[in-house]
Amino acid sequence: MTTVLQVGGLMPAVADVLARDYDAVVHDPARLASYADSVRVVVTGGHAGVDTALLDALPGLRAIVHFGAGYDGTDVDTARARGIVLSNTPGVLDDSVADTAVGLTIDVLRRLSASDRYVRAGRWATDGPYPLQRTVSGSRVGIVGLGHIGTAIATRLTAFDCPIAYHNRRPVPGSTYRYEPSLVRLAAAVDVLVVAVTGGPGTRGLVSRDVLEALGPDGVLVNVARGSVVDEAALVELLGAGKLGGAGLDVFADEPHVPAELLDRDDVVLLPHVGSATVATRAAMADLTLANLRSFLETGTLVTPI
Ligand code: 8YV
């Protein structure tokens, strides 16, 4: 009897425990019929694809446990409508993702990666000093999505004397940062726009062409959320046309594929979705994922429900 189904790849600290302690099966569409009726819990990475078809195929499914803060690979509305409960791993990755956002901001403005390439290519000796860059301290920063991660980013950048404003659907009660109800106006008023909002259907294309145009030729976009939040085609086009000042991207619309046009640009820093990828953070995410699974199987409730 397969009670626990693993959908998509998971780090060994989770996958090995699932296999050893729960006799979990790794989802394989070709073998689905052999376990479909007995599965009660799915454990999955945030973007693995627990879609409507898979939900339809698992009549006994009661819980979906996500490894990660994001759960945009899951058809959440359909799952909820069927009484299926869901969990994620909030809190434990805020600091690492915020560190990554600040790193990208500094790297794009100060061209750290680009000037590292300059040194390695031997150009310092042949071409002379690297071109002057932009000051990070005091830059005006807009945060799209002032949740836990967005707040951790704001806290860090406040220490760099950056004035912070943010855009959410509604103002955050008690927040001292300036709320801007129009994302286009926020983009027009800042030097750096940092995207930290939840992915999924509700935020798809939120950072539209209009927003990127408002950010303008001196504006920088940093995205540690999901590629789907940004109009990536417009981003590529505007960078190419000199109508956007730069970008620091940890996430992409079609991972692991990165638009080829970005690869040669020194005004862009590209990371392979590593926002939460530290040893300690991933261990904490693994622990919380397994705690949710254990809790659901023992008590029917989740530790960190969505
Ligand atoms: C992980 C993430 O890469 O937490 C998230 O939402 O994007 C990252 O921490 C991902 O969840 C791993 O599957």
Residues whose N, C-alpha, C, O or C-beta is under 5 A from the ligand:
A	BS01	8YV	G45 G46 F67 G68 A69 G70 H273 S276
